[in-house]
Amino acid sequence: MTDLHPFIAGLPKAELHVHHVGSASPRIVAELAARHPDSKVPTDAEALADYFTFTDFAHFIEVYLSVVDLVRTPEDVRLLTFEVARDMARQNIRYAELTITPYSSTRRGIDEKAFMEAIEDARKAAEQELGVILRWCFDIPGEAGLEAAAETARLAVDLRPEGLVSFGLGGPEIGVPRPQFKPYFDAARAAGLRSVPHAGETTGPETVWDAIRELGAERIGHGTSSVQDPELLAYLAEHRIALEVCPTSNIATRAVTDLDRHPVKEMVAAGVLVTINSDDPPMFGSDLNNEYAVAARLLGLDERGLAQLAKNAVEASFLDPDGKAKLNAEIDTYTEQWLAR
């Protein structure tokens, strides 16, 4: 069987579901932990591998929040953001919509305007120096409740940074029903932001329906339980509401028991627009290139199939039409040149 890893490594890609803090490599996490020695996060990069072994989704959230707590100054924010872009550039990720949770930083005392300036400075530097186009999704940390929702909506609408394109909802789903967040999504959508909540990862398909009907979801984060409802799959396919699928993440958080049982095959068979993403890559010992390799195995894809997967992400992205056309052309050119070798 052909080894697709070299092809994947060079394939121009877009990523739509990847978290800001969750993308911090062990090197960056260790550096931040050394800056803030009162944290329980290990400062040794090797020890972080054990620290990032999760027993369940709740434990993942606990560990994730301990890393969030390492980002305490605008300088930390800028360092993290630019270094995430550097890791993306190494994987030939040309465009990414990075999910950022500003509430987690502002409530820890980082000045909100300084926070916006830090991410924007990193965004501009990443595009100029690394050739990576970054856009932001500001998301509500669901576990922090409606106060966090109101604050996230205010930050998104009133202090809207140039790179902000969408509004999301993350954190636990169990005990955090989606409909309560409707007023905040309404405000964000009225300001021109797109709706991209997490739903159906650790709960059933009814959560995905809530995200669509109550929050106006244009894409769904994860949505793994959608396959339990044929009517929902048909709706997603008909309306081109993409699913942001993160295979390794789903195993690490125990949302799916093992990769061979991952529902991505059923999603594709139903005609749903599927995109492949890494979620919190270093925490899961993965990256986007690895997720494409996993998807190739699960879906039986060759190089052209992988190129189409890359183009799915471009289609589902909020990149401008010219940017989409340029990235699609880059994917096509690369693929044809590879196959003509």
C-alpha positions as CSV (number, residue, x, y, z in Angstrom):
1,M,0.0,0.0,0.0
2,T,1.2,3.5,-0.9
3,D,2.7,5.5,2.0
4,L,0.6,8.7,1.9
5,H,2.5,10.5,4.6
6,P,4.9,12.3,2.2
7,F,2.0,13.5,0.1
8,I,0.1,14.7,3.1
9,A,3.1,16.6,4.5
10,G,3.3,18.7,1.4
11,L,-0.4,19.1,0.7
12,P,-1.6,22.7,1.2
13,K,-4.3,22.6,3.9
14,A,-6.9,24.6,5.8
15,E,-7.9,23.8,9.4
16,L,-11.2,24.9,10.9
17,H,-11.3,23.3,14.4
18,V,-8.2,23.9,16.4
19,H,-8.0,25.6,19.8
20,H,-5.6,28.4,20.6
21,V,-4.3,27.2,24.0
22,G,-4.8,23.6,23.0
23,S,-2.3,24.0,20.2
24,A,0.5,24.9,22.5
25,S,3.4,22.4,21.8
26,P,5.1,20.8,24.8
27,R,8.0,23.2,24.1
28,I,5.7,26.2,24.5
29,V,3.8,24.8,27.4
30,A,7.1,24.0,29.2
31,E,8.3,27.5,28.6
32,L,5.1,29.1,29.9
33,A,5.2,26.7,32.9
34,A,8.7,27.9,33.7
35,R,7.5,31.5,33.5
36,H,4.9,30.7,36.1
37,P,6.4,28.2,38.6
38,D,3.3,28.3,40.9
39,S,1.5,26.1,38.3
40,K,1.1,22.3,38.6
41,V,1.9,21.9,34.9
42,P,5.2,20.1,34.4
43,T,8.1,22.2,33.0
44,D,9.7,19.1,31.4
45,A,8.5,18.5,27.9
46,E,8.7,14.7,28.3
47,A,6.7,14.7,31.6
48,L,4.0,16.6,29.7
49,A,3.2,13.4,27.7
50,D,2.0,11.7,30.9
51,Y,0.2,14.8,32.0
52,F,-1.7,14.9,28.7
53,T,-3.1,11.4,29.2
54,F,-6.8,11.7,29.9
55,T,-9.2,9.4,31.7
56,D,-12.3,11.0,30.3
57,F,-13.7,14.2,28.9
58,A,-14.0,15.8,32.4
59,H,-10.3,15.1,33.1
60,F,-9.4,16.6,29.7
61,I,-11.2,19.8,30.6
62,E,-9.4,19.9,34.0
63,V,-6.0,19.5,32.3
64,Y,-6.9,22.0,29.5
65,L,-7.8,24.6,32.1
66,S,-4.5,24.2,33.9
67,V,-2.7,25.0,30.7
68,V,-5.1,28.0,30.1
69,D,-3.9,29.3,33.5
70,L,-0.3,29.6,32.1
71,V,-1.4,32.3,29.7
72,R,-1.3,35.3,32.0
73,T,0.2,38.3,30.2
74,P,-0.2,39.9,26.7
75,E,3.4,38.6,26.1
76,D,2.3,35.1,26.8
77,V,-0.7,35.5,24.4
78,R,1.5,36.8,21.6
79,L,4.2,34.1,22.1
80,L,1.6,31.3,22.1
81,T,-0.3,32.6,19.0
82,F,2.8,33.1,16.9
83,E,4.3,29.8,17.9
84,V,1.1,28.0,17.0
85,A,1.3,29.5,13.6
86,R,4.9,28.4,13.3
87,D,3.8,24.8,14.0
88,M,1.1,25.2,11.3
89,A,3.5,26.4,8.7
90,R,5.6,23.3,9.3
91,Q,2.6,21.2,8.2
92,N,1.8,23.3,5.2
93,I,-1.4,24.7,6.8
94,R,-2.1,27.8,4.7
95,Y,-5.2,29.0,6.4
96,A,-6.6,28.3,9.9
97,E,-9.6,29.5,12.0
98,L,-8.2,29.4,15.5
99,T,-10.7,29.0,18.3
100,I,-9.8,31.5,21.0
101,T,-11.5,31.8,24.4
102,P,-10.9,35.5,25.4
103,Y,-12.9,35.2,28.6
104,S,-10.4,32.8,30.0
105,S,-7.7,35.4,29.6
106,T,-9.6,38.6,30.6
107,R,-11.0,37.1,33.7
108,R,-7.4,36.2,34.7
109,G,-6.6,39.9,34.6
110,I,-5.2,40.4,31.0
111,D,-6.4,43.8,29.7
112,E,-8.9,43.1,27.0
113,K,-7.5,45.6,24.6
114,A,-4.0,44.4,25.2
115,F,-5.3,40.8,24.5
116,M,-6.7,41.9,21.1
117,E,-3.5,43.7,20.2
118,A,-1.4,40.6,21.1
119,I,-3.4,38.2,18.9
120,E,-3.6,40.7,16.0
121,D,0.1,41.4,16.2
122,A,0.8,37.7,16.0
123,R,-1.7,37.2,13.2
124,K,-0.1,39.8,11.0
125,A,3.4,38.5,11.7
126,A,2.3,35.0,11.0
127,E,1.0,36.0,7.5
128,Q,4.0,38.1,6.7
129,E,6.8,35.9,8.1
130,L,5.3,32.3,7.8
131,G,2.7,32.6,5.0
132,V,-0.1,31.3,7.3
133,I,-3.4,33.2,7.2
134,L,-5.1,33.1,10.6
135,R,-8.6,34.0,11.5
136,W,-10.3,33.9,14.9
137,C,-13.4,32.2,16.3
138,F,-14.2,33.6,19.8
139,D,-15.9,30.9,21.8
140,I,-17.9,30.7,25.0
141,P,-16.4,28.4,27.6
142,G,-19.7,26.6,28.3
143,E,-18.7,25.5,31.8
144,A,-18.4,29.1,32.9
145,G,-22.1,29.8,32.2
146,L,-24.1,32.8,31.0
147,E,-21.8,35.4,32.5
148,A,-19.0,34.1,30.2
149,A,-21.4,34.1,27.3
150,A,-22.3,37.7,27.8
151,E,-18.7,38.7,28.2
152,T,-17.6,36.8,25.1
153,A,-20.3,38.4,23.0
154,R,-19.4,41.8,24.3
155,L,-15.7,41.3,23.5
156,A,-16.6,39.9,20.1
157,V,-19.0,42.7,19.1
158,D,-17.6,45.7,20.8
159,L,-13.9,45.1,20.5
160,R,-14.0,43.0,17.3
161,P,-10.5,42.5,16.1
162,E,-9.8,42.5,12.3
163,G,-9.2,38.7,12.2
164,L,-12.5,37.7,13.9
165,V,-14.9,35.8,11.6
166,S,-17.0,33.5,13.9
167,F,-18.5,32.8,17.3
168,G,-18.5,29.4,19.0
169,L,-19.3,27.4,22.1
170,G,-16.9,24.9,23.7
171,G,-16.4,23.0,26.9
172,P,-18.6,20.3,28.4
173,E,-22.0,19.5,26.7
174,I,-23.5,17.4,29.5
175,G,-25.4,19.8,31.8
176,V,-24.7,22.7,29.5
177,P,-27.8,22.9,27.1
178,R,-27.2,24.8,23.9
179,P,-30.5,26.8,23.8
180,Q,-29.6,29.1,26.8
181,F,-26.9,30.6,24.6
182,K,-29.2,31.8,21.9
183,P,-29.3,35.5,22.8
184,Y,-25.5,35.7,22.6
185,F,-25.3,33.9,19.3
186,D,-28.1,36.2,18.0
187,A,-26.0,39.3,19.0
188,A,-22.9,37.9,17.4
189,R,-24.7,36.9,14.2
190,A,-26.3,40.3,14.0
191,A,-22.8,41.8,14.0
192,G,-21.9,39.6,11.0
193,L,-20.1,36.7,12.8
194,R,-20.7,33.1,11.7
195,S,-22.0,30.5,14.0
196,V,-19.8,27.5,14.8
197,P,-20.7,25.8,18.1
198,H,-19.5,22.5,19.4
199,A,-22.3,19.9,19.6
200,G,-22.9,16.2,19.6
201,E,-19.5,15.2,20.9
202,T,-20.4,13.8,24.3
203,T,-24.2,14.1,23.9
204,G,-26.7,12.8,21.4
205,P,-28.0,14.2,18.1
206,E,-30.6,16.4,19.8
207,T,-27.7,18.7,20.8
208,V,-26.8,19.1,17.2
209,W,-30.4,20.0,16.4
210,D,-30.3,22.6,19.2
211,A,-27.2,24.1,17.7
212,I,-28.8,24.4,14.3
213,R,-32.3,25.5,15.4
214,E,-31.3,27.7,18.3
215,L,-27.8,29.0,17.5
216,G,-28.0,29.1,13.7
217,A,-25.0,26.8,13.4
218,E,-23.3,27.0,9.9
219,R,-20.7,24.3,11.0
220,I,-20.7,21.9,13.8
221,G,-17.7,21.2,16.0
222,H,-17.4,17.4,16.2
223,G,-21.0,16.3,15.7
224,T,-20.0,12.6,16.1
225,S,-23.4,11.6,17.4
226,S,-25.1,12.9,14.3
227,V,-24.9,9.5,12.8
228,Q,-27.5,8.2,15.3
229,D,-30.2,10.3,13.5
230,P,-30.6,9.7,9.7
231,E,-32.9,12.7,9.4
232,L,-30.2,14.9,10.9
233,L,-27.5,13.5,8.6
234,A,-29.8,14.2,5.6
235,Y,-30.4,17.8,6.9
236,L,-26.6,18.4,7.3
237,A,-25.9,17.1,3.8
238,E,-28.7,19.0,2.2
239,H,-27.8,22.3,3.8
240,R,-24.0,21.8,3.5
241,I,-23.6,22.3,7.3
242,A,-20.1,20.9,7.6
243,L,-18.9,18.7,10.4
244,E,-15.5,19.5,11.9
245,V,-14.3,16.0,12.6
246,C,-11.3,15.4,14.9
247,P,-10.6,11.6,15.0
248,T,-7.8,11.3,17.5
249,S,-9.4,13.9,19.8
250,N,-12.6,11.8,19.9
251,I,-10.5,8.8,21.1
252,A,-8.4,10.7,23.6
253,T,-11.5,12.2,25.3
254,R,-13.4,8.8,25.1
255,A,-16.1,10.4,22.9
256,V,-15.5,7.4,20.6
257,T,-14.2,4.1,21.9
258,D,-11.7,3.3,19.1
259,L,-10.7,4.6,15.7
260,D,-12.2,1.7,13.8
261,R,-15.6,2.5,15.2
262,H,-15.3,6.2,14.3
263,P,-18.5,7.4,12.6
264,V,-16.7,9.4,9.9
265,K,-17.4,6.7,7.3
266,E,-21.2,7.0,7.9
267,M,-21.0,10.8,7.7
268,V,-19.3,10.7,4.3
269,A,-21.6,7.9,3.1
270,A,-24.6,10.2,3.9
271,G,-23.1,13.0,1.8
272,V,-22.2,15.3,4.7
273,L,-19.5,17.8,4.1
274,V,-16.7,16.5,6.3
275,T,-13.6,18.4,7.3
276,I,-10.7,16.9,9.2
277,N,-9.1,18.8,12.0
278,S,-6.7,18.3,15.0
279,D,-8.6,20.1,17.9
280,D,-5.9,20.3,20.5
281,P,-3.0,18.5,18.7
282,P,-0.1,18.4,21.2
283,M,-2.4,17.4,24.0
284,F,-3.5,14.4,21.9
285,G,-0.1,13.6,20.6
286,S,-1.2,14.4,17.0
287,D,-1.2,17.1,14.3
288,L,-3.2,17.8,11.2
289,N,-0.9,15.7,9.0
290,N,-1.5,12.7,11.3
291,E,-5.3,13.3,11.2
292,Y,-5.3,13.3,7.4
293,A,-3.4,10.0,7.5
294,V,-6.0,8.6,9.9
295,A,-8.8,9.8,7.7
296,A,-7.1,8.2,4.6
297,R,-7.1,4.8,6.4
298,L,-10.6,5.1,7.7
299,L,-12.1,6.3,4.4
300,G,-9.8,4.4,2.0
301,L,-8.5,7.5,0.3
302,D,-5.8,7.9,-2.2
303,E,-4.0,11.2,-3.1
304,R,-6.9,12.6,-5.0
305,G,-9.3,11.7,-2.2
306,L,-7.0,13.5,0.3
307,A,-6.9,16.5,-2.0
308,Q,-10.7,16.6,-2.0
309,L,-10.7,16.4,1.8
310,A,-8.4,19.5,1.8
311,K,-10.8,21.2,-0.5
312,N,-13.7,20.4,1.7
313,A,-12.1,22.5,4.4
314,V,-11.6,25.3,2.0
315,E,-15.3,25.1,1.0
316,A,-16.5,25.1,4.6
317,S,-14.1,27.9,5.7
318,F,-15.0,31.6,6.0
319,L,-12.1,32.6,3.8
320,D,-13.0,35.2,1.2
321,P,-13.8,33.9,-2.3
322,D,-10.5,35.0,-3.8
323,G,-8.6,33.3,-1.0
324,K,-10.6,30.1,-1.5
325,A,-10.0,30.1,-5.2
326,K,-6.2,30.6,-4.7
327,L,-6.0,27.8,-2.1
328,N,-8.0,25.4,-4.1
329,A,-5.7,26.1,-7.1
330,E,-2.7,25.5,-4.9
331,I,-4.1,22.1,-3.8
332,D,-4.9,21.1,-7.4
333,T,-1.5,22.1,-8.7
334,Y,0.4,20.3,-5.9
335,T,-1.7,17.1,-6.5
336,E,-1.2,17.1,-10.2
337,Q,2.5,17.7,-9.9
338,W,2.8,14.9,-7.3
339,L,0.9,12.4,-9.4
340,A,2.9,13.3,-12.6
341,R,6.3,12.5,-11.0
